[in-house]
Amino acid sequence: MLDEMDVKILRILQEDCTRSVADIGKEVGLSTTPCWRRIQKLEEAGVIRRRVAVLDAPRVNAGVTVFVSIKTDQHSLTWLEKFHAAVVDFPEVIEFYRMSGEVDYLLRVVVPDIASYDAFYKKLIARVAISKVSSAFAMEQIKYTTALPLDFALRRGAEAH
């Protein structure tokens, strides 16, 4: 269960995980050692899964985002495992969801250009049979963040009492 101090620390880390523990502690009102212990506990509990650098996609030649909707008539465990293994193998796929509703799967794919997407698509369909695929190219990124909203974390803790 998270408390307000944990949430303050997480907000800072989501913004910039390279800040020193002493700096974070100072901002939240803790000395270095208790702040470090809290961060370690958050990592051990799996709240902090990993610390990464967020890259600028166009500067690493991955500036085209494609949302790929997949419908399938195949619902066997064998097909599912084969499809999951195939998709996970592609570094172009940076998000992969099993959905409810009209679409069975949604992929977020990043590539340098349309030709690269076409090559990805051909490799994907060569690995696994897919019934219906719809690709939508993002024209403009309006909002992008890796920071999760943390107000819910405190509400969850309050509901447990």
C-alpha positions in Angstrom: 0.0 0.0 0.0 1.3 3.4 -1.0 1.2 6.5 1.2 1.5 10.2 0.3 5.3 10.2 0.7 5.7 7.2 -1.7 3.5 9.0 -4.2 5.6 12.2 -3.9 8.7 10.1 -4.6 7.1 8.3 -7.5 6.0 11.6 -9.1 9.6 12.8 -9.0 11.1 9.6 -10.3 8.5 9.5 -13.2 9.6 12.9 -14.2 13.4 12.3 -13.9 14.8 9.1 -12.4 18.3 10.4 -12.7 17.9 12.8 -9.7 20.0 11.9 -6.7 18.4 10.3 -3.7 19.6 13.3 -1.6 17.8 15.7 -4.0 14.6 13.7 -4.0 14.7 13.4 -0.2 15.2 17.1 0.2 12.2 17.8 -2.1 9.9 15.5 -0.2 11.2 16.3 3.3 13.2 13.1 4.1 16.9 12.6 4.7 18.8 10.5 2.2 18.7 7.1 4.0 14.9 6.9 4.6 14.3 8.2 1.1 16.6 5.5 -0.3 14.9 2.8 1.8 11.5 3.8 0.4 12.8 3.7 -3.2 14.2 0.2 -2.5 10.9 -1.0 -1.0 9.0 0.4 -4.1 11.4 -1.5 -6.3 11.2 -4.7 -4.3 7.4 -4.5 -4.3 7.4 -4.1 -8.1 5.8 -0.7 -8.0 9.0 0.6 -9.8 9.5 -2.0 -12.5 12.6 -0.4 -14.0 14.3 2.9 -14.7 14.8 3.8 -18.3 15.7 6.7 -20.6 12.8 8.0 -22.8 14.2 8.6 -26.3 13.0 11.0 -29.0 11.6 8.7 -31.7 12.4 10.9 -34.8 16.0 11.3 -33.6 16.5 7.6 -33.6 14.7 7.2 -36.9 11.6 5.6 -35.5 9.3 8.6 -36.0 6.3 6.9 -37.7 3.8 5.5 -35.3 1.3 2.9 -36.6 -1.7 1.5 -34.6 -2.4 -1.9 -35.9 -5.8 -3.5 -35.1 -6.1 -7.2 -35.6 -9.2 -9.4 -35.7 -8.8 -13.1 -35.8 -11.1 -16.1 -36.2 -8.5 -18.2 -34.5 -9.0 -18.6 -30.8 -7.1 -21.8 -30.0 -4.3 -21.8 -27.4 -1.8 -23.0 -30.1 -2.6 -20.0 -32.4 -2.6 -17.6 -29.4 0.9 -18.8 -28.2 2.3 -18.7 -31.8 0.9 -15.2 -32.4 2.1 -13.8 -29.0 5.6 -15.3 -29.6 5.8 -13.8 -33.1 4.7 -10.3 -32.0 7.0 -10.2 -29.0 9.9 -11.0 -31.4 9.5 -7.7 -33.3 11.3 -4.7 -31.9 9.1 -2.4 -33.9 6.1 -3.4 -31.7 6.5 -1.3 -28.6 3.0 -1.9 -27.2 0.8 -5.0 -27.6 -2.6 -5.5 -26.1 -5.4 -8.2 -26.1 -8.6 -6.2 -26.4 -12.3 -6.5 -25.7 -14.8 -5.4 -28.3 -14.5 -5.4 -32.1 -10.7 -5.7 -32.2 -8.9 -8.7 -30.7 -5.4 -7.2 -30.6 -4.0 -3.7 -30.8 -0.3 -3.1 -31.5 1.6 0.1 -31.4 4.4 -0.1 -34.0 7.2 2.4 -34.6 9.2 2.5 -37.9 11.1 5.1 -39.9 8.7 5.2 -42.9 5.8 3.4 -44.7 8.1 1.1 -46.6 9.5 -0.1 -43.3 6.0 -0.7 -42.0 5.2 -2.7 -45.1 8.3 -4.9 -44.5 7.2 -5.4 -40.9 3.7 -6.3 -42.0 5.0 -8.9 -44.5 7.3 -10.5 -41.8 4.4 -10.6 -39.4 1.9 -12.3 -41.7 4.6 -14.8 -42.8 5.0 -15.9 -39.2 1.3 -16.3 -38.3 -2.1 -16.4 -40.0 -4.2 -13.3 -39.3 -7.7 -12.8 -40.5 -8.1 -9.0 -40.6 -5.6 -6.3 -40.1 -6.2 -2.5 -40.1 -3.3 -0.1 -39.9 -3.8 3.6 -38.8 -0.8 5.9 -39.2 -0.6 8.6 -36.5 -0.5 12.0 -38.2 0.5 14.0 -35.1 1.4 13.2 -31.5 -0.8 15.5 -29.3 0.2 14.0 -26.0 2.7 11.4 -24.9 3.8 10.6 -21.4 5.2 7.6 -19.6 4.1 9.0 -16.3 1.1 7.2 -14.7 -1.5 9.2 -12.8 -0.8 8.6 -9.1 -4.0 10.0 -7.5 -5.6 6.6 -7.9 -2.8 5.0 -5.8 -3.8 7.0 -2.8 -7.5 6.2 -3.3 -6.8 2.5 -3.5 -5.0 2.7 -0.2 -7.9 4.6 1.4 -10.5 2.0 0.1 -8.5 -0.8 1.8 -9.3 0.8 5.2 
